[in-house]
Amino acid sequence: MKNKTTKKDIIKIISKILKISPQKIEKIDNYEKMESWDSLAQLDIISAIDKKLNGKIGKVKNIAEIKSVKKILLALKKKSLIV
């Protein structure tokens, strides 16, 4: 049985890329308030999440335009890519 990717897994990925604690990531949420979240970090986040999801991030329309942790999680959940 495959292990399902969780919200916590995605937050850890974002946290590692932005070099911000997972707790702070969840608390701040908005990319504009995180200095380290720029366009390059956005690409790194999408790429890392896509790798974790075995290339399935393409199911989420406009994922590159989503600039909020909560919205990323919601979009992934809607497509049943995370539990």
MDTraj code that builds the backbone (N, CA, C; nanometers):
import mdtraj as md
import numpy as np

residues = "MET LYS ASN LYS THR THR LYS LYS ASP ILE ILE LYS ILE ILE SER LYS ILE LEU LYS ILE SER PRO GLN LYS ILE GLU LYS ILE ASP ASN TYR GLU LYS MET GLU SER TRP ASP SER LEU ALA GLN LEU ASP ILE ILE SER ALA ILE ASP LYS LYS LEU ASN GLY LYS ILE GLY LYS VAL LYS ASN ILE ALA GLU ILE LYS SER VAL LYS LYS ILE LEU LEU ALA LEU LYS LYS LYS SER LEU ILE VAL".split()
xyz = np.array([
    [0.0848, -0.1193, 0.0000],
    [0.0000, 0.0000, 0.0000],
    [0.0886, 0.1246, 0.0000],
    [0.0545, 0.2170, -0.0870],
    [0.1311, 0.3404, -0.0989],
    [0.1030, 0.4339, 0.0177],
    [0.2063, 0.5042, 0.0598],
    [0.1865, 0.6083, 0.1608],
    [0.1311, 0.7311, 0.0914],
    [0.0262, 0.7862, 0.1470],
    [-0.0335, 0.9068, 0.0906],
    [0.0419, 1.0294, 0.1393],
    [0.0539, 1.1262, 0.0535],
    [0.1163, 1.2526, 0.0902],
    [0.0174, 1.3313, 0.1753],
    [0.0686, 1.3916, 0.2811],
    [-0.0173, 1.4659, 0.3727],
    [0.0103, 1.6158, 0.3652],
    [-0.0780, 1.6906, 0.4275],
    [-0.0623, 1.8353, 0.4411],
    [0.0726, 1.8660, 0.5072],
    [0.1052, 1.7882, 0.6073],
    [0.2305, 1.8074, 0.6810],
    [0.3515, 1.7885, 0.5891],
    [0.3454, 1.6908, 0.4984],
    [0.4536, 1.6676, 0.4026],
    [0.4756, 1.7900, 0.3135],
    [0.3662, 1.8480, 0.2668],
    [0.3739, 1.9645, 0.1776],
    [0.4301, 2.0850, 0.2535],
    [0.3856, 2.1035, 0.3751],
    [0.4357, 2.2147, 0.4570],
    [0.5854, 2.1976, 0.4836],
    [0.6287, 2.0738, 0.5063],
    [0.7717, 2.0475, 0.5270],
    [0.8526, 2.0835, 0.4022],
    [0.8000, 2.0515, 0.2861],
    [0.8672, 2.0843, 0.1595],
    [0.8826, 2.2356, 0.1462],
    [0.7734, 2.3067, 0.1678],
    [0.7750, 2.4532, 0.1568],
    [0.8690, 2.5123, 0.2613],
    [0.8630, 2.4598, 0.3812],
    [0.9487, 2.5058, 0.4908],
    [1.0968, 2.4901, 0.4570],
    [1.1311, 2.3754, 0.4026],
    [1.2709, 2.3482, 0.3683],
    [1.3202, 2.4440, 0.2594],
    [1.2392, 2.4680, 0.1586],
    [1.2784, 2.5562, 0.0484],
    [1.2917, 2.7012, 0.0954],
    [1.1967, 2.7451, 0.1767],
    [1.1976, 2.8845, 0.2219],
    [1.2863, 2.9073, 0.3441],
    [1.3320, 2.7971, 0.4043],
    [1.4137, 2.8045, 0.5265],
    [1.3393, 2.8791, 0.6380],
    [1.2140, 2.8414, 0.6535],
    [1.1261, 2.8961, 0.7574],
    [1.0621, 2.7764, 0.8275],
    [1.0435, 2.7845, 0.9586],
    [0.9858, 2.6718, 1.0324],
    [0.8440, 2.6405, 0.9831],
    [0.8063, 2.5126, 0.9881],
    [0.6711, 2.4749, 0.9476],
    [0.5631, 2.5518, 1.0242],
    [0.5867, 2.5762, 1.1528],
    [0.4886, 2.6497, 1.2337],
    [0.4705, 2.7918, 1.1815],
    [0.5807, 2.8541, 1.1452],
    [0.5746, 2.9906, 1.0942],
    [0.5093, 2.9936, 0.9554],
    [0.5369, 2.8935, 0.8751],
    [0.4766, 2.8826, 0.7417],
    [0.3244, 2.8815, 0.7555],
    [0.2733, 2.7989, 0.8450],
    [0.1286, 2.7883, 0.8639],
    [0.0706, 2.9174, 0.9204],
    [0.1455, 2.9817, 1.0083],
    [0.0965, 3.1033, 1.0728],
    [0.0926, 3.2212, 0.9751],
    [0.1994, 3.2393, 0.8974],
    [0.2078, 3.3526, 0.8055],
    [0.1209, 3.3289, 0.6824],
    [0.1354, 3.2142, 0.6188],
    [0.0600, 3.1696, 0.5028],
    [0.0848, 3.2515, 0.3756],
    [0.0730, 3.3825, 0.3801],
    [0.0802, 3.4663, 0.2613],
    [0.2244, 3.4851, 0.2153],
    [0.2495, 3.4552, 0.0879],
    [0.3858, 3.4623, 0.0350],
    [0.4448, 3.6028, 0.0412],
    [0.3619, 3.7051, 0.0329],
    [0.4118, 3.8431, 0.0340],
    [0.4763, 3.8798, 0.1679],
    [0.4426, 3.8069, 0.2720],
    [0.4982, 3.8330, 0.4043],
    [0.6210, 3.7471, 0.4341],
    [0.6612, 3.6659, 0.3349],
    [0.7789, 3.5804, 0.3513],
    [0.8864, 3.6279, 0.2538],
    [0.9905, 3.6852, 0.3075],
    [1.0982, 3.7396, 0.2243],
    [1.1563, 3.6376, 0.1281],
    [1.1694, 3.5166, 0.1728],
    [1.2352, 3.4146, 0.0913],
    [1.1453, 3.3558, -0.0185],
    [1.0168, 3.3910, -0.0192],
    [0.9259, 3.3379, -0.1219],
    [0.9231, 3.4345, -0.2394],
    [1.0078, 3.4060, -0.3383],
    [1.0107, 3.4850, -0.4601],
    [0.9773, 3.3930, -0.5778],
    [0.9944, 3.4424, -0.6999],
    [0.9554, 3.3623, -0.8162],
    [1.0392, 3.2342, -0.8283],
    [1.1660, 3.2422, -0.7947],
    [1.2504, 3.1228, -0.7995],
    [1.2080, 3.0214, -0.6932],
    [1.1782, 3.0706, -0.5742],
    [1.1297, 2.9815, -0.4674],
    [0.9975, 2.9177, -0.5087],
    [0.9111, 2.9944, -0.5759],
    [0.7824, 2.9418, -0.6232],
    [0.8066, 2.8224, -0.7165],
    [0.9009, 2.8375, -0.8080],
    [0.9329, 2.7279, -0.8998],
    [0.9910, 2.6077, -0.8250],
    [1.0764, 2.6351, -0.7290],
    [1.1341, 2.5270, -0.6474],
    [1.0254, 2.4524, -0.5699],
    [0.9307, 2.5278, -0.5147],
    [0.8195, 2.4685, -0.4386],
    [0.7364, 2.3786, -0.5294],
    [0.6996, 2.4297, -0.6450],
    [0.6175, 2.3517, -0.7388],
    [0.6916, 2.2259, -0.7827],
    [0.8189, 2.2414, -0.8145],
    [0.8999, 2.1275, -0.8587],
    [0.9120, 2.0209, -0.7493],
    [0.9379, 2.0648, -0.6264],
    [0.9517, 1.9698, -0.5145],
    [0.8201, 1.8989, -0.4838],
    [0.7102, 1.9729, -0.4893],
    [0.5789, 1.9109, -0.4651],
    [0.5476, 1.8121, -0.5773],
    [0.5775, 1.8510, -0.7010],
    [0.5539, 1.7623, -0.8148],
    [0.6333, 1.6325, -0.8005],
    [0.7579, 1.6435, -0.7565],
    [0.8411, 1.5249, -0.7352],
    [0.7794, 1.4358, -0.6275],
    [0.7351, 1.4967, -0.5183],
    [0.6727, 1.4222, -0.4084],
    [0.5454, 1.3509, -0.4556],
    [0.4727, 1.4162, -0.5477],
    [0.3466, 1.3609, -0.5964],
    [0.3640, 1.2785, -0.7244],
    [0.4882, 1.2427, -0.7554],
    [0.5172, 1.1602, -0.8732],
    [0.4644, 1.2192, -1.0041],
    [0.4838, 1.3493, -1.0209],
    [0.4476, 1.4156, -1.1460],
    [0.3004, 1.4461, -1.1645],
    [0.2232, 1.4422, -1.0595],
    [0.0781, 1.4612, -1.0717],
    [0.0314, 1.6047, -1.0468],
    [0.1247, 1.6967, -1.0228],
    [0.0836, 1.8334, -0.9908],
    [0.0164, 1.9014, -1.1109],
    [0.0388, 1.8479, -1.2295],
    [-0.0242, 1.9014, -1.3498],
    [-0.1761, 1.8957, -1.3460],
    [-0.2308, 1.8138, -1.2566],
    [-0.3763, 1.8062, -1.2413],
    [-0.4340, 1.9352, -1.1838],
    [-0.3486, 2.0153, -1.1191],
    [-0.3944, 2.1390, -1.0546],
    [-0.3727, 2.2547, -1.1506],
    [-0.4821, 2.3130, -1.1966],
    [-0.4730, 2.4264, -1.2886],
    [-0.4166, 2.5482, -1.2170],
    [-0.3342, 2.6218, -1.2882],
    [-0.2776, 2.7479, -1.2394],
    [-0.2009, 2.7345, -1.1082],
    [-0.1397, 2.6204, -1.0850],
    [-0.0664, 2.6003, -0.9595],
    [0.0444, 2.7042, -0.9433],
    [0.1045, 2.7471, -1.0529],
    [0.2140, 2.8445, -1.0460],
    [0.1665, 2.9819, -0.9986],
    [0.0376, 3.0064, -1.0090],
    [-0.0165, 3.1364, -0.9693],
    [-0.0627, 3.1396, -0.8238],
    [-0.0684, 3.0248, -0.7593],
    [-0.1141, 3.0193, -0.6210],
    [-0.0015, 3.0639, -0.5296],
    [-0.0285, 3.1651, -0.4497],
    [0.0760, 3.2253, -0.3659],
    [0.0424, 3.2194, -0.2170],
    [-0.0277, 3.1171, -0.1778],
    [-0.0653, 3.0990, -0.0382],
    [-0.0534, 2.9512, -0.0040],
    [0.0042, 2.9225, 0.1104],
    [0.0199, 2.7836, 0.1530],
    [-0.1176, 2.7177, 0.1643],
    [-0.2109, 2.7863, 0.2277],
    [-0.3449, 2.7291, 0.2453],
    [-0.4113, 2.7004, 0.1111],
    [-0.3927, 2.7906, 0.0138],
    [-0.4537, 2.7697, -0.1181],
    [-0.3869, 2.6564, -0.1944],
    [-0.2552, 2.6423, -0.1773],
    [-0.1858, 2.5287, -0.2388],
    [-0.2404, 2.3985, -0.1814],
    [-0.2511, 2.3929, -0.0491],
    [-0.3029, 2.2726, 0.0171],
    [-0.4458, 2.2429, -0.0256],
    [-0.5283, 2.3453, -0.0343],
    [-0.6677, 2.3279, -0.0757],
    [-0.6760, 2.2747, -0.2191],
    [-0.5953, 2.3315, -0.3086],
    [-0.5959, 2.2874, -0.4483],
    [-0.5517, 2.1414, -0.4590],
    [-0.4498, 2.1034, -0.3840],
    [-0.4029, 1.9646, -0.3862],
    [-0.5070, 1.8702, -0.3275],
    [-0.5728, 1.9137, -0.2224],
    [-0.6771, 1.8326, -0.1579],
    [-0.7963, 1.8126, -0.2526],
    [-0.8356, 1.9202, -0.3223],
    [-0.9497, 1.9107, -0.4154],
    [-0.9257, 1.8082, -0.5250],
    [-0.8002, 1.7937, -0.5645],
    [-0.7659, 1.6960, -0.6692],
    [-0.7276, 1.5605, -0.6105],
    [-0.7508, 1.5444, -0.4793],
    [-0.7201, 1.4195, -0.4075],
    [-0.5739, 1.3790, -0.4185],
    [-0.4856, 1.4783, -0.4212],
    [-0.3424, 1.4510, -0.4290],
    [-0.2790, 1.4424, -0.2909],
    [-0.3486, 1.4946, -0.1888],
    [-0.3020, 1.4831, -0.0505],
    [-0.4199, 1.4426, 0.0367],
    [-0.3860, 1.3898, 0.1526],
    [-0.4920, 1.3533, 0.2485],
    [-0.4911, 1.4479, 0.3649],
])
top = md.Topology()
chain = top.add_chain()
for i, resn in enumerate(residues, 1):
    res = top.add_residue(resn, chain, resSeq=i)
    for name in ("N", "CA", "C"):
        top.add_atom(name, md.element.get_by_symbol(name[0]), res)
traj = md.Trajectory(xyz[None], top)
